[in-house]
Amino acid sequence: MAEDSVAQDQLRAFIERIERMEEEKAAIAADIKEIYAEAKGNGFDTKILRKIVAIRKQDANERMEQEALLELYMSALGMVAAPDED
C-alpha cells in the first residue's frame, strides 16, 4: 500500500511540474506573439522574421545544404536561372 502511495505522489508531482511548465510555455508564447506584433507595428514583415529565426536555429552546414537544395529545386522548376556548370 505504501508503494502505491509513493507512486501516486510521484505521478502527481510529475503532472504538476508538467502543468507549471505548460503555463510558462503559454506565457512565453504570448510574449513572443507580442514581440512579433510590435515588430509588425514598426513595419517589419513577420513571416520573414519567423523565417530568419528558423534559419538561425540551424547550423551552418544544414543551412547551406537546404539553400543548395532550394536553388536546385527552383532551377528545376524554371523559377531561377540554372546554375552555371563549369
C-alpha positions as CSV (number, residue, x, y, z in Angstrom):
1,M,0.0,0.0,0.0
2,A,2.8,2.4,0.8
3,E,4.4,1.8,-2.6
4,D,1.1,2.7,-4.3
5,S,1.1,5.9,-2.2
6,V,4.7,6.7,-3.2
7,A,3.9,6.0,-6.9
8,Q,0.8,8.2,-6.7
9,D,2.8,11.0,-5.1
10,Q,5.5,10.8,-7.8
11,L,2.8,10.8,-10.5
12,R,1.1,13.8,-9.0
13,A,4.4,15.6,-8.7
14,F,5.3,14.9,-12.4
15,I,1.9,16.1,-13.6
16,E,2.1,19.3,-11.5
17,R,5.6,20.0,-12.8
18,I,4.4,19.5,-16.4
19,E,1.4,21.7,-15.8
20,R,3.6,24.5,-14.5
21,M,5.9,24.2,-17.5
22,E,2.9,24.3,-19.8
23,E,1.7,27.5,-18.1
24,E,5.2,29.0,-18.5
25,K,5.3,27.9,-22.2
26,A,2.0,29.6,-22.8
27,A,3.2,32.8,-21.2
28,I,6.4,32.8,-23.3
29,A,4.4,32.1,-26.4
30,A,2.2,35.1,-25.6
31,D,5.3,37.3,-25.1
32,I,6.7,36.2,-28.4
33,K,3.4,37.0,-30.1
34,E,3.6,40.5,-28.6
35,I,7.1,40.9,-29.9
36,Y,6.0,40.0,-33.5
37,A,3.1,42.4,-33.2
38,E,5.4,45.1,-32.1
39,A,7.8,44.4,-35.0
40,K,4.8,44.4,-37.4
41,G,3.7,47.7,-36.0
42,N,7.2,49.0,-36.8
43,G,6.8,47.9,-40.5
44,F,8.7,44.6,-40.4
45,D,7.3,41.5,-42.2
46,T,6.6,38.9,-39.5
47,K,6.7,36.0,-42.0
48,I,10.3,37.0,-42.8
49,L,11.2,37.4,-39.2
50,R,9.9,33.9,-38.4
51,K,11.9,32.5,-41.3
52,I,15.1,34.2,-40.1
53,V,14.5,32.9,-36.5
54,A,14.2,29.4,-38.0
55,I,17.3,29.8,-40.2
56,R,19.3,31.0,-37.2
57,K,18.4,27.8,-35.3
58,Q,20.1,25.7,-38.0
59,D,23.8,25.0,-38.0
60,A,25.8,26.5,-41.0
61,N,26.2,23.2,-42.8
62,E,22.5,22.3,-42.6
63,R,21.6,25.8,-43.8
64,M,24.0,25.7,-46.8
65,E,22.6,22.2,-47.7
66,Q,19.0,23.4,-47.6
67,E,19.8,26.6,-49.6
68,A,21.6,24.5,-52.2
69,L,18.6,22.1,-52.5
70,L,16.2,25.0,-52.6
71,E,18.1,26.6,-55.5
72,L,18.4,23.2,-57.3
73,Y,14.6,22.6,-57.0
74,M,13.7,26.1,-58.0
75,S,16.0,25.8,-61.0
76,A,14.4,22.5,-62.0
77,L,11.0,24.2,-61.9
78,G,12.3,27.1,-64.0
79,M,11.9,29.6,-61.2
80,V,15.5,30.8,-61.4
81,A,18.3,30.5,-63.9
82,A,20.1,27.2,-63.9
83,P,23.4,27.3,-62.1
84,D,26.4,27.6,-64.4
85,E,28.2,24.3,-65.0
86,D,32.0,24.5,-65.3
